[in-house]
Amino acid sequence: MRAAGDQGLLVEFGDSVDVAVSERVLAFDAALRARPFHGFTESTPSYAAVLVGYDPLEVTPSAVRAHVEALLAEPHPPLAAAALHELPVCYEQPFAPDLADVAQRCGMSEEAVIAAHLSGEYRVFMFGFAPGYGYLGGVPEAIRVPRKPNPVRARPPGSLAIAGPMCLVTTVTAPTGWWVIGRSPARIVDVDRERQFLFEVGDRIRFRRIRRDEFDAFGSVP
């Protein structure tokens, strides 16, 4: 573990995007939330680490470190079974501007790329970049393509994008260097819901193919 400024402690569990590492991250995060120390502000899990935030006016760095070390030394109970979410996605144009390029790079037909994407077993490893941006590991090897050398501006919300082993569904209009192969009408972020994010870190995701008319029936993505 190492200091992250004067208000944080970074607790590292590995250096790879791995389910076993992620489960250790989430188990520690759950233990910390169940038994916070005085002065604790928040915890932020990532692929392989947890950022532990604290108020330096309320607690010393050494006390934070001691609390974390004590938690790490304890066995953590198994995590509850991960929730499974099914997200609809339309792979038709104009929702899939990069589908043909991905197919060409992978030496596959567009339908084969779609089938491969639908076959993936996805897991939410972390949130980042923008609210509700869940980084989903599990893109099949056959369609893993590196990031673009230059991002494309103003991709709309709901864009389903892949890069390497990761996949995400955007929630805001933003640039991206990932390959957009479809669009989902799912409301991943909804401030009017009790739980504003549709899924949590550690949850599982499946994608379901829909036609353009089915997409339109969902209404606009916020």
PETA-V102819 format. One record per pair of residues at least 24 apart in sequence whose C-alpha atoms are under 10 Angstrom apart, sorted by sequence separation. I is the first residue (numbers start at 1). J is the second residue. D is the distance in whole Angstrom. If there is no record, write none. Layout:
i	j	d
I	J	D
I	J	D
//
This chain:
i	j	d
22	46	8
23	47	10
24	48	8
25	49	6
26	50	8
39	63	10
40	64	8
90	114	10
116	140	7
117	141	10
139	163	8
140	164	9
141	165	7
151	175	6
152	176	5
153	177	9
158	182	8
159	183	4
160	184	7
184	208	10
22	47	6
23	48	9
24	49	9
25	50	6
38	63	9
39	64	9
116	141	9
117	142	9
137	162	10
139	164	7
140	165	7
150	175	10
151	176	5
152	177	6
155	180	9
158	183	5
159	184	7
184	209	9
185	210	10
21	47	8
22	48	6
24	50	10
37	63	9
38	64	9
116	142	7
117	143	8
136	162	9
138	164	10
139	165	5
140	166	9
150	176	8
151	177	4
152	178	9
157	183	8
158	184	5
159	185	9
184	210	9
21	48	6
22	49	8
37	64	7
113	140	10
116	143	7
117	144	10
135	162	10
137	164	9
138	165	6
139	166	6
150	177	6
151	178	7
152	179	9
156	183	9
157	184	8
158	185	6
182	209	10
183	210	10
19	47	9
20	48	10
21	49	9
36	64	10
137	165	6
138	166	6
139	167	7
148	176	9
149	177	7
150	178	9
151	179	10
157	185	9
158	186	7
17	46	10
18	47	8
19	48	10
38	67	10
89	118	9
113	142	8
114	143	9
136	165	8
137	166	5
138	167	8
147	176	9
148	177	5
149	178	10
157	186	10
158	187	8
183	212	10
185	214	9
186	215	9
17	47	6
18	48	8
37	67	7
112	142	10
113	143	7
135	165	10
136	166	5
137	167	6
147	177	6
148	178	6
157	187	10
158	188	9
185	215	6
16	47	7
17	48	7
36	67	9
37	68	9
112	143	9
135	166	6
136	167	5
137	168	9
146	177	9
147	178	5
148	179	7
157	188	10
184	215	8
185	216	8
187	218	9
190	221	10
8	40	10
15	47	8
16	48	7
35	67	9
36	68	9
134	166	10
135	167	6
136	168	6
146	178	8
147	179	7
183	215	9
185	217	9
186	218	8
189	221	9
190	222	8
7	40	10
8	41	9
10	43	10
12	45	10
14	47	9
15	48	6
134	167	8
135	168	5
136	169	9
145	178	9
146	179	9
185	218	6
186	219	10
187	220	9
188	221	9
189	222	8
7	41	9
8	42	9
9	43	10
10	44	9
11	45	9
12	46	10
13	47	9
14	48	5
15	49	9
108	142	9
133	167	10
134	168	6
135	169	8
145	179	8
184	218	10
185	219	7
186	220	9
187	221	6
188	222	9
8	43	9
10	45	10
12	47	10
13	48	5
14	49	7
32	67	9
106	141	10
107	142	9
108	143	9
133	168	7
134	169	7
135	170	10
185	220	7
186	221	7
187	222	7
12	48	6
13	49	6
32	68	8
35	71	9
106	142	7
107	143	9
132	168	10
133	169	7
134	170	8
184	220	10
185	221	5
186	222	9
11	48	9
12	49	4
13	50	8
31	68	10
85	122	10
106	143	6
132	169	9
133	170	6
134	171	9
184	221	8
185	222	9
11	49	5
12	50	7
84	122	10
105	143	9
106	144	8
132	170	8
133	171	7
183	221	10
10	49	7
11	50	5
12	51	9
32	71	7
84	123	9
105	144	10
106	145	8
131	170	9
132	171	6
133	172	9
10	50	6
11	51	6
28	68	9
31	71	7
32	72	10
83	123	10
103	143	8
105	145	8
130	170	8
131	171	7
132	172	9
9	50	8
10	51	5
11	52	7
31	72	9
82	123	9
102	143	7
125	166	10
127	168	10
129	170	10
130	171	8
131	172	8
8	50	10
9	51	6
10	52	6
29	71	10
82	124	10
102	144	9
124	166	10
130	172	7
8	51	6
9	52	5
10	53	9
28	71	7
31	74	9
102	145	7
122	165	10
123	166	10
124	167	9
7	51	10
8	52	5
9	53	7
28	72	7
31	75	10
122	166	9
123	167	10
124	168	9
130	174	9
7	52	8
8	53	4
9	54	8
27	72	10
31	76	7
117	162	9
122	167	8
129	174	10
7	53	6
8	54	6
28	74	10
30	76	9
31	77	9
122	168	10
4	51	8
6	53	9
7	54	5
8	55	9
28	75	10
30	77	10
1	49	9
3	51	9
4	52	9
5	53	10
6	54	9
7	55	6
8	56	9
24	72	10
27	75	9
28	76	7
1	50	10
2	51	10
3	52	10
4	53	9
6	55	9
7	56	6
27	76	6
28	77	10
30	79	9
172	221	9
1	51	10
6	56	7
7	57	9
27	77	8
117	167	9
171	221	8
172	222	8
27	78	7
171	222	8
7	59	10
9	61	8
24	76	9
27	79	7
7	60	10
8	61	8
26	79	8
27	80	10
6	60	10
7	61	8
11	65	10
24	78	10
134	188	9
6	61	8
9	64	8
10	65	10
23	78	9
24	79	10
132	187	10
133	188	9
8	64	9
9	65	8
23	79	8
132	188	6
133	189	9
11	68	8
131	188	9
132	189	6
3	61	8
11	69	10
131	189	8
132	190	10
9	68	9
102	162	10
11	72	10
95	156	9
3	65	9
97	159	10
99	161	10
158	220	9
2	65	9
95	158	9
96	159	8
98	161	9
134	197	10
157	220	9
158	221	7
1	65	8
95	159	7
96	160	8
98	162	10
117	181	9
132	196	9
133	197	10
134	198	10
157	221	7
158	222	9
95	160	9
96	161	9
131	196	10
132	197	6
134	199	8
136	201	9
156	221	9
157	222	7
131	197	8
132	198	8
134	200	8
135	201	9
136	202	10
1	68	9
114	181	8
132	199	8
134	201	8
136	203	9
137	204	10
138	205	10
1	69	9
113	181	9
114	182	9
132	200	9
136	204	9
137	205	10
89	158	9
90	159	10
91	160	9
134	203	10
136	205	8
89	159	9
90	160	9
89	160	8
110	181	10
127	200	9
126	200	8
127	201	7
124	199	8
125	200	9
126	201	5
124	200	7
125	201	6
126	202	8
47	124	9
48	125	9
102	179	7
123	200	10
124	201	5
125	202	6
47	125	6
48	126	9
101	179	9
102	180	9
103	181	10
123	201	8
124	202	5
125	203	8
46	125	7
47	126	6
101	180	10
102	181	8
123	202	6
124	203	5
125	204	9
45	125	9
46	126	5
47	127	9
89	169	10
98	178	9
99	179	8
101	181	9
122	202	10
123	203	6
124	204	6
45	126	7
46	127	7
98	179	6
99	180	7
100	181	8
122	203	9
123	204	4
124	205	7
44	126	9
45	127	8
46	128	9
87	169	10
97	179	8
98	180	5
99	181	5
122	204	6
123	205	6
44	127	9
96	179	9
97	180	6
98	181	5
99	182	8
121	204	8
122	205	5
123	206	9
96	180	6
97	181	6
98	182	9
121	205	7
122	206	7
95	180	8
96	181	4
97	182	8
120	205	9
121	206	7
122	207	9
95	181	7
96	182	4
120	206	7
121	207	9
94	181	10
95	182	5
96	183	7
119	206	8
120	207	8
47	135	9
93	181	9
94	182	9
95	183	5
118	206	7
119	207	8
46	135	10
91	180	10
92	181	9
93	182	8
94	183	9
95	184	9
117	206	10
118	207	6
119	208	10
47	137	10
91	181	6
92	182	7
93	183	9
117	207	8
118	208	7
90	181	9
91	182	4
92	183	8
117	208	10
118	209	8
89	181	10
90	182	5
91	183	7
89	182	6
90	183	5
91	184	9
88	182	10
89	183	5
90	184	6
115	209	9
88	183	8
89	184	4
90	185	8
114	209	9
88	184	6
89	185	7
87	184	7
88	185	7
89	186	8
87	185	8
88	186	7
26	125	10
87	186	6
25	125	10
86	186	9
87	187	9
22	123	10
87	188	9
22	124	10
23	125	9
22	125	7
19	123	8
22	126	9
19	124	10
19	125	8
18	125	9
17	125	8
85	198	8
85	199	7
84	199	9
83	199	8
83	200	8
90	207	10
92	209	10
95	212	9
19	137	9
82	200	9
83	201	10
84	202	10
85	203	8
86	204	9
87	205	7
88	206	9
89	207	7
90	208	9
91	209	7
92	210	9
94	212	10
18	137	9
82	201	9
83	202	8
84	203	6
85	204	6
86	205	6
87	206	6
88	207	6
89	208	6
90	209	6
91	210	8
92	211	7
93	212	9
17	137	8
82	202	6
83	203	5
84	204	5
85	205	5
86	206	5
87	207	5
88	208	5
89	209	5
90	210	5
91	211	8
92	212	7
81	202	9
82	203	5
83	204	6
84	205	6
85	206	6
86	207	6
87	208	6
88	209	6
89	210	6
90	211	6
91	212	8
81	203	9
82	204	6
83	205	8
84	206	7
85	207	8
86	208	7
87	209	9
88	210	6
89	211	8
90	212	6
79	202	10
81	204	10
82	205	10
87	210	10
88	211	10
89	212	9
90	213	9
90	214	8
89	214	10
90	215	7
88	214	9
89	215	8
90	216	10
88	215	8
88	218	10
17	165	9
17	166	10
47	201	10
46	201	9
45	201	8
26	201	8
26	202	7
25	202	10
22	201	9
23	202	8
22	202	8
19	202	9
//
